[in-house]
Amino acid sequence: MKLLRNLLCVSLLGLVMFSCQSKEDRVLKSLQSLSMQVEQRAQQFTEKDWEDVVAKFEKIHSDALECDFTEEQLKEFGRLEGKLSSTLAKEGSKKLGRKVQDLIDKGKSLIEGFIEGLGENTDEED
């Protein structure tokens, strides 16, 4: 019973603290948290993780449109958004580069097999 009461008190305290923050501060904290998460774990992300990141990023951006940022908050939002965008672009280009390399490797095998098949056909005609 005491544990339940303590848990309830902690939950209420968290709710009060959260509600005391302005919407602008919550949006900035969300963007900062997402940016740090991506920066620290981007290399381990799966395709699903990237989809989640993009969805969260779009939600934060949508929420930001409803905010009345101060000039300082707006600069910080822009900095964080730029940092996250550059990480997304870097990781995306790395993945794209790997996919292109895979396609090239598969293409080489296809061409080699095709040439090999042509060679077999000409040998049979002789």
C-alpha positions as CSV (number, residue, x, y, z in Angstrom):
1,M,0.0,0.0,0.0
2,K,2.8,2.3,0.9
3,L,4.5,1.5,-2.4
4,L,1.3,2.3,-4.3
5,R,1.0,5.7,-2.5
6,N,4.6,6.6,-3.3
7,L,4.2,5.6,-6.9
8,L,1.1,7.8,-7.1
9,C,2.9,10.8,-5.5
10,V,5.8,10.5,-7.9
11,S,3.4,10.2,-10.9
12,L,1.5,13.3,-9.7
13,L,4.8,15.2,-9.2
14,G,5.9,14.3,-12.7
15,L,2.6,15.4,-14.1
16,V,2.7,18.7,-12.3
17,M,6.3,19.4,-13.5
18,F,5.4,18.4,-17.1
19,S,2.3,20.7,-17.1
20,C,4.4,23.6,-15.7
21,Q,6.6,23.6,-18.8
22,S,5.5,25.7,-21.7
23,K,4.5,24.0,-25.0
24,E,7.6,25.6,-26.5
25,D,9.9,24.1,-23.9
26,R,8.3,20.7,-24.4
27,V,8.7,20.8,-28.1
28,L,12.4,21.9,-27.7
29,K,13.0,19.1,-25.2
30,S,11.4,16.5,-27.5
31,L,13.6,17.7,-30.4
32,Q,16.7,17.7,-28.3
33,S,15.9,14.2,-27.0
34,L,15.3,12.8,-30.5
35,S,18.4,14.5,-31.8
36,M,20.6,13.0,-29.1
37,Q,19.0,9.5,-29.5
38,V,19.7,9.6,-33.3
39,E,23.2,10.9,-32.8
40,Q,24.1,8.2,-30.3
41,R,22.3,5.2,-31.9
42,A,22.0,6.0,-35.6
43,Q,24.4,3.3,-36.7
44,Q,22.3,0.5,-35.0
45,F,18.9,1.7,-36.3
46,T,16.8,-0.6,-38.4
47,E,14.5,0.5,-41.2
48,K,11.6,0.5,-38.6
49,D,13.7,2.7,-36.2
50,W,14.2,5.2,-39.0
51,E,10.5,5.3,-39.8
52,D,9.8,6.0,-36.2
53,V,12.4,8.8,-36.1
54,V,10.9,10.4,-39.2
55,A,7.4,10.1,-37.7
56,K,8.5,11.7,-34.4
57,F,10.4,14.4,-36.3
58,E,7.3,15.2,-38.3
59,K,5.2,15.3,-35.1
60,I,7.6,17.7,-33.4
61,H,7.7,19.9,-36.5
62,S,3.9,20.0,-36.6
63,D,3.8,20.9,-32.9
64,A,6.3,23.6,-33.4
65,L,4.1,25.3,-36.0
66,E,1.6,25.9,-33.1
67,C,4.2,27.4,-30.8
68,D,5.1,31.0,-30.2
69,F,8.8,30.7,-29.8
70,T,11.0,33.5,-28.4
71,E,13.9,34.4,-30.7
72,E,16.3,32.4,-28.5
73,Q,14.0,29.4,-28.6
74,L,13.6,29.7,-32.3
75,K,17.4,29.7,-32.8
76,E,17.7,26.7,-30.6
77,F,15.0,24.9,-32.5
78,G,16.6,25.7,-35.8
79,R,20.0,24.5,-34.5
80,L,18.6,21.2,-33.2
81,E,16.5,20.7,-36.4
82,G,19.6,21.3,-38.6
83,K,21.7,18.9,-36.5
84,L,19.1,16.2,-36.7
85,S,18.5,16.7,-40.4
86,S,22.3,16.4,-41.1
87,T,22.5,13.2,-39.2
88,L,19.5,11.8,-41.1
89,A,21.1,12.8,-44.4
90,K,24.5,11.3,-43.5
91,E,23.0,8.0,-42.3
92,G,20.7,7.9,-45.2
93,S,23.5,8.5,-47.7
94,K,25.6,5.7,-46.0
95,K,22.7,3.3,-46.3
96,L,22.0,4.3,-49.9
97,G,25.7,3.9,-50.7
98,R,25.7,0.4,-49.3
99,K,22.5,-0.5,-51.3
100,V,24.1,0.9,-54.5
101,Q,27.3,-1.1,-53.8
102,D,25.1,-4.2,-53.3
103,L,23.4,-3.6,-56.6
104,I,26.7,-3.1,-58.4
105,D,28.0,-6.4,-56.9
106,K,24.8,-8.2,-58.0
107,G,25.1,-6.5,-61.4
108,K,28.6,-7.8,-61.8
109,S,27.5,-11.3,-61.0
110,L,24.6,-11.0,-63.4
111,I,26.9,-9.8,-66.2
112,E,29.5,-12.5,-65.4
113,G,26.8,-15.1,-65.6
114,F,25.4,-13.7,-68.8
115,I,28.8,-13.7,-70.4
116,E,29.4,-17.2,-69.1
117,G,26.1,-18.3,-70.6
118,L,27.0,-16.7,-73.9
119,G,30.3,-18.5,-73.9
120,E,28.6,-21.8,-73.3
121,N,26.2,-21.3,-76.2
122,T,29.0,-20.5,-78.6
123,D,30.9,-23.6,-77.5
124,E,27.9,-25.8,-78.3
125,E,27.6,-24.3,-81.8
126,D,31.2,-25.3,-82.7
